């Protein structure tokens, strides 16, 4: 699933023409966790790794969503720090 999450983050974080990417970078980073969470519950049942989302109780889904929110925040923070270093010329 890491490759899928990386591809998802790349799509959310990609910079296109400024007029095409008017949303702030923090908003794209904040969207990563819930998007990865929902994608997991959409794709993994097809691979027979997870049960369908409706078979989980709210507490389990809440814990899993909170973990994905931390993942999204940490990934977004790391990306912002690395991007800042790269654009500042530090290597």
C-alpha positions, 0 to 999 in steps of 0.5 A: 500500500505504500506505493499507492499512498506515495502516488496519492501524496504526489498527486495531492502535492504536485505543483502545476501552474499557479492558477491551476493550484490555487489551494494552499499546500497545507490543505492538500497535506490535510487531505492526504490522511482521510483520502488514504483512509478512504482509499484503503477501505475502498481498495483493500476489500477488493484484495481480500485484505480488509472487510468492507467498511460497513462491517467495522464498528465506529470505534475501529474506524475512528482509531484507523482514521486518527492514525491516517490523520497523523500519517497525513500531517507527518507526511505533509510536514516532512514534504514541506520541510524537504521542499523548503530546503530544496527551494532554498538551495540547501542540499 
